[in-house]
C-alpha cells in the first residue's frame, strides 16, 4: 500500500534546455525494484549525470536551489511504460551519502509539448496536455507512473535534490 502524499508543485521552468536532448547517448538501465522481469517494454532509456564525462553541464536546471542536484534525461519509446512505484533512491542516497530520505524531492520536466498517447500520473492525479518545460514536483514517497501509448518518443528530464 502506498502512502498518499500531495504533489508538491506543478509549473513551467520558463527556460529551454538549450541542446539537442534527442541525440544524447541514451541506454537502458534495468531496475530490479521496478522491472524484475527485465522486460524491454517496461522503463525507458536514460542518460544521467553519472554517465556524463563532463561534456554537459545542466546546473542551470536547478532553479529551486536544491542541494545534491542530480539529473537524468529519459527517453520513453512508443509502447513502453513505467509501472506505478515509489522511487527508491538507492544509488542517489549512496552517492550523496544521504541518510534522511524525507529530504529528497524529485521533479519531472517535460521537454516537449504533450503528444497523443503520452501520460504521467503522480499521487493518483493524471497529467496530459503539458507544454514544453512544464514540470511536476513531488516528495520522496509519492507513487507515480507513466506511459507512452502514442507513436512518438516522450522526452523528459528528472531532477532530484534535497531540501
Secondary structure, 3 states (H helix, E strand, C coil): CCCCCCCCEEEECCCCCCCCHHHCCCEECCCCCCCCCCCCCECCEEEEHHHCCCCCCCHHHCCCCCEEEEEEEEEECCCCEEEEECCCCHHHHHHHCCCCHHHEEEEEEECCCCCCCEEEEECCEEECCCCCCEEEEEECCCCEEEEECCCCCEEEEEEEEEC
